Amino acid sequence: MKITQVLRILWARKGVFLFCLLLTVGTTIGVSLSLPKSYTSTTTVVLAASGSDQVTGQATPNQIKAGYMETQENILGSLNVALRVVEDLKLIEAEEFKSVYFESGPSLTETLKIDAALGWIKRIIGSLAYEMELSSKKAEKGPDLDTLDPSAKFRHWIAETILESITIVPAREGRTIQLSYEGPTPELAAEVANGFARAHIQANLDLRVQPAQQNALWFNERIKVLRDNLSQAQARLSEYKRRAEVITTDSRLDLEQQRLALLTKQVLDAGSEVVTLQTRQEQLRKDLQTGRVAASSFPEILANGLIQKYKVDLATQEAQLAELSERVSKNHPHYQRAVNSVNSIRAELEREVRSVIQSMDSSVKVARLRAVELEAQLAARKAKLLDLGQDYDEISVLEREVESGRQAFELALQRFEQAELEAKSTQTNISVLNFAVPAARASSPRLRLNIMISIILGSVLGGGFAFLIEWTDRRVRAPEDIEEATGMPVIGEIYKGITPARLVGTRTATYQST
């Protein structure tokens, strides 16, 4: 169908077209003027990206991410925040909500249970989408208002009503969130929008403070237990030190080790002294048997004055005997007297050496007894050192328990103080960037926009009805319609109300053209 045919049909059915257009525009204007006016106010909150924790001062990672922004958006649009707004602004006393809730009767949708059916369908679709993993968030189910008392039911109704009238728009690349509320009056719209911003800040603060308060309570109870454990560990350590008679550990252990080393050296020296005495005694016996006592130089010999005198006398007599042997014969009386004198002195020397050897037996016995005594002392010292080592090991274990208990107590005390500071915190990383102000003009109904939409819709409806009537009552409105219907060319046209002369001229022109 050509455009000229369309225009001819619309012109022929202009009555139907204009009727639909005027009816649509008039209905739209009437409905728009009859609808109550509503006003929209917008507030903006900003999420500051702090580089450090406000309580501890420690560096924190950047929290402004997609998930964090989505979480803040969900908090801002939650029923908890809406109920907080109702309580803060005392909306249960607002006439705008009282008049709607208490004075108006049930609507048509409520009468026909359409709202309940739509809510049920919505919950079913949300549950199916969650089960099929089409949605990452399961459909939330609000409280059943029928189970609440009238006052709580009214508060929840107001909260759900204002939630339906808010619009939350987070910044795509920034750190701001815009909240708009559409209300019956500009003042109420601004108050509710600002109330949502303040309630959002308080809700974030509560989400941070409440866990901190619970942590502080838990750490407080834990501190009592750790304090008792530390006191018991210190008491066990003190009692064990008292029973073990230990005041300090390191100095006494070093002193006992030094004593053990000194006693070990004394035992070795005593054993060496016994061996030395026995060796000298045996050597003296051999010298006595071989007659070389006079040449002996042991300390016992050198310390004996009588032996030294005998050795000098023996040397003198032996010298005289040697001199006499050169002058006289061995049978000479002087020589014989000198030999007797040498033998007498040697006999006295040997007798004195035997007495020295006998006295050395007592020295060896004393040395052996001293060595045995020192060995016994060494064994006792070793046993005492082992016992002391066991005591110190036990003390070390008890000291580690005390130190571990002290560290746990100090750490818990530090965490308790931190949690207590967080529980008393009144700061958050969210602040209001722009407060909502009462709107100067109503945001709805938008009369101009509704009229433009109604003109378009009326034109579509008028054209549709015009073509529908034309389809049911088809008429010839141009030569092209005859050609399309019969498939034959048009050889002439007869116009209504034309004179014969003009008709002849027109037919002649038509024949010439064909």
Disulfide bonds with the S-S distance in Angstrom:
none
